[in-house]
Structure formats: C-alpha cells, structure tokens
Amino acid sequence: MSATTTLHAVSVRPALPADEEALGELDRSTWSTLHAVVPRPQPPYEPFFDERHQPEDFLVVEAEVEAATDADGTRIAGYIRLVPPTPLACNAHVRQIQGLAVASWARGAGVGRTLLRAACAEARRQGANRITLRVLGHNTPARALYASEGFAVEGVLSGEFFLHGRYVDDVLMGRSLAP
C-alpha cells in the first residue's frame, strides 16, 4: 500500500459480470514472473470471464479508498478464484484455489489473507471439507501466506516448469476445512 492510499471498509463479495473490465485490468497489472506460467498478456486482451472462468467462480475484495488524488471511492482490491478441481463426484468434497491477485495499491493491508479466509468459508458453505492450491516454488511470499493460514505442502513436482531460463518447482498445498 502506498503512503498516499488508505483502505477503509474492506468487504468480500461474489464477482459480478459487470466486474469484468476491472478484474481484467487487475489481472494484467499484477502479472509477475513470481507466479505466472503463461507469457505476459498483450493486446488485444482476452476476456477475463469465459466458459471456464465464470463470475460465480470468483470472490472479490472491495475497499473504500482514500487517495491523495481524486480517485476516492470503492475499488476492487483483489480477487480469488475457487473451483472444484475436477468434475468427478468422488472429488466433490474438495475446492481448489486457482488464482489470487491483490492490487499493488492494496498490498500489505491484509487483502490476500481476507481472500483466503473468505475462500475457505465459501468452500465450507459449498460442502467442501478440503481445499488445495498450487504455487510456484520460488514464490516465497505466497507460500508463507498460505502456510500462515494452515496450508501445508503436500507434494512437490520438481522442475515442473521451465521459466525464464530455469526450472521451477510446482508446490501442491492443501488443508482441511474441518472445524
């Protein structure tokens, strides 16, 4: 969070079709070699929502923003995508996080943690008793956040990706949603 931006009244809600432009911009602005396995998006940009990425798969954090400019108001500070990992009935008790992004102006304000907790609550509401995710091995900040929220490393696919001239591990993490 920059010194000129203050967050107030953070709330979590399901994404809406009207959020597409803001979420697409957030997704592009947070692209990083720390977590991306696909090349940086280039114009013309693909739609954020498509047949595999529906609004109902996303939770967003909205924050009241007080800025040094005239940009005060409610803005989307981050999103998380929560989906069943497979269409199999025998796997219906699991939800998987398949994307998390926090706007640069909202970092350090607990938005990522808020999204993780909201995803766990939503997964429980959907009847899941387990939640999983995948994270690149070199993404130390994300791995620390996940561990602090009860996720444990359950497997490592060594050298799964070749990114920017080096092999990178794919780390599988998960946790129980039991009370």
Backbone bond lengths (Angstrom), bond angles and torsions (degrees), N, CA, C in turn:
res aa  C-N    CA-C-N  psi(-1)  N-CA   C-N-CA  omega(-1)  CA-C   N-CA-C  phi
1 M - - - 1.441 - - 1.516 107.88 -
2 S 1.313 116.95 130.29 1.458 119.68 -178.55 1.516 110.35 -75.83
3 A 1.323 115.90 162.93 1.455 121.07 -178.98 1.516 111.86 -66.96
4 T 1.334 118.02 -16.94 1.453 120.47 -177.05 1.523 113.29 -102.49
5 T 1.328 117.88 5.71 1.455 121.32 179.70 1.517 109.19 -124.69
6 T 1.344 116.45 131.96 1.451 122.03 178.08 1.522 108.44 -123.95
7 L 1.350 116.59 133.21 1.467 121.34 177.87 1.516 109.78 -96.46
8 H 1.321 115.73 139.37 1.457 122.53 174.85 1.524 107.97 -135.09
9 A 1.317 116.81 158.17 1.466 123.15 170.43 1.527 112.75 45.65
10 V 1.313 116.46 61.24 1.464 121.60 177.19 1.523 108.64 -74.09
11 S 1.345 116.65 132.38 1.461 120.78 177.35 1.524 109.49 -138.35
12 V 1.327 115.28 154.73 1.463 122.01 179.77 1.521 107.59 -113.28
13 R 1.329 115.16 138.89 1.468 120.84 177.27 1.519 109.07 -150.07
14 P 1.351 116.06 161.57 1.465 118.51 173.27 1.531 109.91 -66.28
15 A 1.317 116.31 149.22 1.460 120.59 176.02 1.519 109.66 -68.49
16 L 1.304 115.35 153.90 1.462 123.24 178.17 1.526 108.91 -120.59
17 P 1.331 118.32 153.90 1.466 119.07 176.30 1.531 112.51 -53.27
18 A 1.326 117.59 -33.23 1.465 121.62 179.96 1.525 112.78 -66.96
19 D 1.343 118.41 -12.93 1.468 122.44 179.25 1.523 112.85 -82.09
20 E 1.329 117.20 -4.73 1.465 120.04 -171.29 1.525 113.72 -53.51
21 E 1.308 118.40 -47.88 1.467 120.27 -177.73 1.524 111.02 -63.88
22 A 1.321 117.24 -46.68 1.477 120.76 -179.40 1.520 111.11 -63.78
23 L 1.330 117.75 -40.55 1.467 120.61 -179.81 1.525 111.24 -69.93
24 G 1.321 117.32 -38.53 1.462 120.16 176.35 1.515 111.52 -61.52
25 E 1.338 116.38 -43.39 1.467 120.82 178.09 1.521 110.76 -64.49
26 L 1.334 116.86 -43.30 1.471 120.89 177.95 1.524 110.15 -60.67
27 D 1.315 116.87 -45.60 1.460 121.41 -179.49 1.531 111.07 -59.93
28 R 1.322 116.48 -44.75 1.472 119.72 -179.73 1.533 111.49 -69.15
29 S 1.320 117.30 -38.96 1.462 120.26 -176.67 1.528 112.52 -72.53
30 T 1.322 117.55 -20.43 1.466 120.14 -179.98 1.525 112.56 -100.41
31 W 1.336 118.29 3.06 1.465 120.71 178.68 1.531 108.54 -56.19
32 S 1.335 115.44 135.42 1.462 120.63 -178.28 1.517 110.04 -154.07
33 T 1.320 115.55 148.86 1.463 120.36 175.25 1.533 111.00 -67.83
34 L 1.324 117.05 -12.43 1.462 120.97 178.55 1.528 111.54 -68.75
35 H 1.331 117.04 -29.37 1.470 118.98 -176.34 1.523 114.70 -133.07
36 A 1.308 119.03 -13.11 1.462 120.64 -174.14 1.519 112.26 -88.07
37 V 1.329 115.60 136.66 1.463 121.01 174.27 1.527 110.52 -109.48
38 V 1.322 116.08 -1.45 1.461 121.51 176.71 1.527 107.95 -112.21
39 P 1.320 116.90 155.79 1.472 119.39 179.37 1.534 111.91 -62.07
40 R 1.332 115.70 157.97 1.468 121.84 177.06 1.532 108.63 -55.98
41 P 1.323 117.27 132.17 1.478 120.16 179.10 1.532 110.85 -61.09
42 Q 1.313 115.17 141.08 1.465 122.20 178.58 1.523 109.22 -126.39
43 P 1.330 117.24 148.49 1.466 119.11 176.42 1.518 110.11 -63.26
44 P 1.296 119.64 150.28 1.466 126.36 -5.37 1.527 109.72 -73.38
45 Y 1.325 116.71 135.00 1.449 122.14 -175.03 1.516 111.73 -76.94
46 E 1.332 114.26 143.00 1.453 120.70 174.23 1.527 108.77 -71.17
47 P 1.333 118.45 153.31 1.465 119.89 175.01 1.535 110.18 -61.39
48 F 1.314 116.56 145.74 1.458 120.50 177.37 1.523 109.74 -68.30
49 F 1.318 116.72 -45.72 1.470 121.28 177.30 1.519 108.53 -93.01
50 D 1.329 115.39 137.39 1.460 121.55 175.00 1.521 107.40 -149.55
51 E 1.322 117.81 -168.58 1.472 119.64 -175.33 1.525 112.97 -63.79
52 R 1.325 118.37 -24.55 1.478 121.86 178.57 1.523 113.06 -97.06
53 H 1.323 118.16 -14.88 1.464 123.37 -176.23 1.520 108.55 -127.64
54 Q 1.326 116.10 87.10 1.454 122.39 -176.36 1.524 110.92 -94.17
55 P 1.319 118.56 153.29 1.474 120.17 178.33 1.528 113.19 -52.62
56 E 1.318 117.62 -37.42 1.465 120.22 -177.95 1.529 113.64 -67.64
57 D 1.333 117.87 -9.33 1.470 122.03 176.97 1.527 112.46 -84.86
58 F 1.320 117.36 -8.01 1.462 121.66 -171.83 1.522 112.51 -117.94
59 L 1.325 114.68 142.32 1.455 122.13 166.15 1.521 106.05 -111.63
60 V 1.324 116.47 142.86 1.453 120.52 178.21 1.521 109.66 -123.18
61 V 1.316 114.95 150.48 1.461 121.49 171.40 1.520 106.44 -102.44
62 E 1.319 114.86 126.18 1.455 121.31 172.04 1.520 107.85 -105.57
63 A 1.309 115.68 142.74 1.464 120.07 179.14 1.515 109.67 -135.23
64 E 1.306 114.70 140.59 1.463 120.23 169.78 1.519 105.50 -75.78
65 V 1.310 116.70 124.21 1.449 121.69 -174.51 1.522 109.93 -113.17
66 E 1.314 114.13 130.79 1.467 120.78 172.84 1.515 105.76 -113.28
67 A 1.316 116.52 112.47 1.465 120.74 -175.67 1.519 110.85 -117.18
68 A 1.320 115.37 163.27 1.456 121.37 178.19 1.527 111.16 -71.84
69 T 1.342 116.99 -10.95 1.463 122.05 178.95 1.522 108.78 -104.31
70 D 1.298 116.83 -167.99 1.465 121.40 178.33 1.523 111.99 -86.58
71 A 1.338 118.01 17.08 1.465 121.92 -174.84 1.524 112.80 -91.01
72 D 1.343 118.28 23.00 1.468 120.42 177.19 1.530 109.84 -60.14
73 G 1.320 116.61 154.41 1.460 121.39 176.09 1.503 110.97 136.08
74 T 1.331 115.22 -173.78 1.457 121.55 179.54 1.522 109.32 -86.49
75 R 1.332 115.28 130.46 1.463 121.04 179.04 1.517 109.53 -136.16
76 I 1.328 116.09 154.63 1.457 120.67 174.01 1.527 107.42 -77.14
77 A 1.336 115.03 121.66 1.463 121.47 -177.54 1.524 112.12 -97.31
78 G 1.334 117.44 -17.49 1.457 119.83 -179.31 1.504 111.59 -178.76
79 Y 1.333 115.13 169.04 1.463 120.62 176.15 1.518 109.93 -144.54
80 I 1.329 114.39 160.57 1.464 121.90 172.17 1.519 106.91 -139.23
81 R 1.321 116.57 140.40 1.462 121.84 177.88 1.519 108.07 -106.73
82 L 1.333 115.95 126.59 1.458 123.01 -177.10 1.517 108.89 -127.47
83 V 1.340 117.08 119.71 1.460 121.37 -175.75 1.530 110.55 -143.57
84 P 1.338 116.91 160.62 1.466 118.69 168.80 1.540 107.97 -64.99
85 P 1.335 118.10 138.39 1.461 119.25 -178.02 1.524 113.72 -69.97
86 T 1.323 117.10 -26.40 1.465 121.94 178.64 1.527 108.02 -144.92
87 P 1.336 117.57 166.32 1.469 120.26 175.19 1.536 113.00 -86.37
88 L 1.318 118.25 8.10 1.457 122.34 -175.12 1.523 111.99 -78.61
89 A 1.331 117.29 136.17 1.463 122.10 178.67 1.530 111.07 -61.68
90 C 1.329 117.47 -35.36 1.461 120.76 -178.63 1.531 112.88 -70.73
91 N 1.344 116.53 -6.29 1.466 122.27 -179.16 1.537 111.00 -117.49
92 A 1.331 116.30 9.94 1.467 121.46 -174.08 1.522 113.71 -69.23
93 H 1.318 117.65 -13.89 1.469 121.45 179.87 1.531 112.83 -83.93
94 V 1.341 116.89 1.43 1.458 121.88 -176.42 1.528 109.63 -116.03
95 R 1.324 115.93 142.53 1.457 122.42 169.18 1.516 106.78 -121.59
96 Q 1.336 115.12 149.72 1.455 120.19 -178.44 1.525 109.85 -125.94
97 I 1.314 115.24 135.43 1.456 121.40 172.64 1.518 106.68 -81.82
98 Q 1.310 116.39 121.46 1.466 121.28 -179.20 1.525 109.78 -124.89
99 G 1.289 116.19 50.83 1.456 121.26 176.19 1.513 111.44 140.25
100 L 1.310 115.58 134.05 1.453 122.95 176.51 1.523 106.23 -149.02
101 A 1.323 116.71 130.73 1.464 120.88 178.47 1.517 109.06 -140.58
102 V 1.331 115.59 140.96 1.460 122.66 176.38 1.519 107.54 -128.05
103 A 1.321 116.37 129.44 1.463 121.62 179.31 1.527 110.12 -58.52
104 S 1.315 116.64 145.13 1.466 120.20 -178.18 1.525 111.33 -58.56
105 W 1.318 118.41 -36.11 1.468 121.51 -178.74 1.525 112.66 -72.15
106 A 1.347 117.43 -11.85 1.467 121.39 -178.23 1.526 112.57 -108.44
107 R 1.313 118.54 -0.79 1.470 120.96 -177.82 1.518 111.04 -67.02
108 G 1.317 114.54 144.32 1.450 120.14 179.35 1.514 113.89 84.94
109 A 1.320 117.27 2.75 1.466 121.17 -177.85 1.528 112.25 -107.64
110 G 1.339 118.30 9.22 1.459 121.34 178.08 1.514 115.15 86.83
111 V 1.327 118.37 11.41 1.460 121.75 -178.33 1.533 110.94 -65.44
112 G 1.322 118.26 -44.51 1.466 121.29 178.80 1.515 111.68 -60.74
113 R 1.310 116.70 -44.86 1.472 121.58 178.43 1.534 110.38 -63.48
114 T 1.322 116.80 -42.03 1.464 121.49 177.79 1.529 110.32 -59.90
115 L 1.321 116.62 -43.56 1.464 120.73 179.20 1.529 111.63 -64.58
116 L 1.334 117.50 -43.02 1.466 120.42 178.91 1.525 111.14 -61.15
117 R 1.315 116.43 -45.02 1.465 119.95 -179.85 1.523 111.04 -65.81
118 A 1.318 116.92 -38.81 1.464 120.44 177.94 1.526 110.73 -66.25
119 A 1.335 117.56 -38.11 1.465 121.12 178.65 1.526 110.41 -65.14
120 C 1.322 117.25 -40.71 1.467 120.16 177.92 1.526 110.46 -64.18
121 A 1.321 117.14 -42.47 1.466 120.98 178.60 1.526 110.79 -64.40
122 E 1.330 117.02 -42.01 1.462 120.62 179.29 1.524 110.72 -67.05
123 A 1.317 117.70 -39.95 1.465 120.49 177.81 1.527 110.26 -61.57
124 R 1.330 117.25 -42.71 1.469 120.84 175.83 1.531 110.24 -60.57
125 R 1.338 116.56 -44.87 1.468 121.12 -179.88 1.530 110.56 -58.87
126 Q 1.329 116.66 -34.08 1.462 122.11 179.08 1.525 112.52 -80.08
127 G 1.329 117.93 -1.38 1.450 121.69 177.77 1.515 115.14 94.73
128 A 1.320 118.08 6.35 1.468 120.92 179.54 1.527 109.98 -77.64
129 N 1.335 115.11 149.85 1.465 119.12 174.05 1.529 111.94 -120.66
130 R 1.340 114.75 10.03 1.463 120.67 -179.43 1.522 108.47 -152.61
131 I 1.341 115.79 146.60 1.465 120.84 177.76 1.525 108.44 -136.74
132 T 1.326 116.01 140.61 1.461 121.26 -177.08 1.528 109.95 -132.18
133 L 1.320 114.87 169.18 1.462 121.72 175.20 1.514 108.53 -161.50
134 R 1.318 114.99 168.96 1.461 122.31 174.19 1.518 107.26 -126.96
135 V 1.319 116.54 141.49 1.461 121.77 -178.65 1.522 108.13 -143.93
136 L 1.320 116.08 143.64 1.457 119.46 178.36 1.532 109.82 -68.60
137 G 1.315 115.54 140.67 1.463 121.46 -175.51 1.517 114.44 -56.82
138 H 1.334 117.91 -31.89 1.461 119.97 -177.44 1.535 113.10 -86.93
139 N 1.331 117.36 1.03 1.468 120.57 -179.67 1.533 109.38 -87.44
140 T 1.314 115.16 70.89 1.460 122.33 -176.06 1.532 113.41 -58.20
141 P 1.332 120.18 -43.74 1.472 118.85 -179.82 1.537 112.67 -61.11
142 A 1.322 117.12 -43.46 1.464 119.83 179.60 1.522 110.75 -66.14
143 R 1.318 117.28 -43.20 1.469 119.74 179.97 1.526 110.97 -61.31
144 A 1.330 117.30 -38.75 1.469 120.46 178.58 1.530 110.57 -66.10
145 L 1.324 117.01 -41.80 1.468 120.08 177.60 1.524 110.40 -61.32
146 Y 1.317 117.13 -48.20 1.465 120.43 -179.25 1.529 110.86 -60.62
147 A 1.312 117.14 -44.79 1.472 120.61 179.20 1.526 110.81 -61.39
148 S 1.319 117.28 -39.28 1.470 120.30 -179.42 1.526 111.82 -67.79
149 E 1.327 117.11 -17.90 1.460 121.79 177.71 1.530 112.38 -102.66
150 G 1.334 116.15 17.15 1.459 120.70 172.62 1.512 116.35 93.90
151 F 1.321 118.63 1.70 1.466 120.76 177.29 1.526 108.72 -78.96
152 A 1.317 115.96 138.91 1.462 122.16 178.57 1.524 109.23 -120.19
153 V 1.326 115.65 149.27 1.464 120.39 175.36 1.519 107.62 -67.96
154 E 1.316 116.95 125.16 1.460 122.29 -179.66 1.522 112.36 -113.61
155 G 1.318 115.83 -8.12 1.453 120.04 177.55 1.513 110.55 179.83
156 V 1.323 114.90 157.10 1.455 120.96 178.12 1.517 107.61 -134.92
157 L 1.326 115.84 125.24 1.452 121.26 172.49 1.524 105.74 -96.00
158 S 1.320 115.47 96.22 1.468 121.67 -174.59 1.524 111.00 -63.95
159 G 1.321 115.01 132.09 1.463 120.22 176.19 1.512 113.77 59.57
160 E 1.319 119.21 29.73 1.471 123.36 -175.20 1.530 112.67 -64.09
161 F 1.322 116.41 -31.56 1.466 120.63 -178.03 1.524 110.13 -123.80
162 F 1.328 115.78 145.37 1.461 121.86 172.65 1.513 106.10 -110.00
163 L 1.336 115.87 104.36 1.458 122.13 -173.60 1.521 110.17 -124.65
164 H 1.300 116.24 125.05 1.466 121.93 173.65 1.528 111.98 53.37
165 G 1.343 114.65 43.18 1.454 120.11 173.75 1.516 116.16 84.91
166 R 1.342 117.60 7.42 1.467 117.99 177.97 1.525 110.86 -145.43
167 Y 1.316 114.91 156.41 1.461 121.09 178.02 1.528 109.25 -82.78
168 V 1.324 115.33 137.32 1.456 121.66 -176.86 1.521 109.11 -127.72
169 D 1.333 115.89 136.13 1.461 121.46 179.03 1.526 111.47 -75.00
170 D 1.318 115.12 148.94 1.461 122.81 171.22 1.524 105.75 -105.29
171 V 1.328 117.02 114.87 1.463 121.95 -175.36 1.527 108.92 -100.00
172 L 1.330 115.90 125.48 1.458 122.13 178.88 1.525 108.02 -97.15
173 M 1.341 115.64 125.60 1.451 120.69 -179.05 1.523 109.07 -126.33
174 G 1.314 116.74 152.98 1.456 120.31 178.52 1.506 110.91 -160.03
175 R 1.329 114.10 169.37 1.461 120.04 176.24 1.520 109.45 -158.25
176 S 1.303 114.03 156.48 1.462 121.25 175.25 1.510 108.75 -76.73
177 L 1.320 116.22 150.11 1.456 121.87 174.30 1.525 111.16 -106.66
178 A 1.331 115.85 9.09 1.471 119.74 178.71 1.511 109.26 -62.73
179 P 1.344 116.50 143.40 1.466 119.19 -179.97 1.516 113.20 -63.46
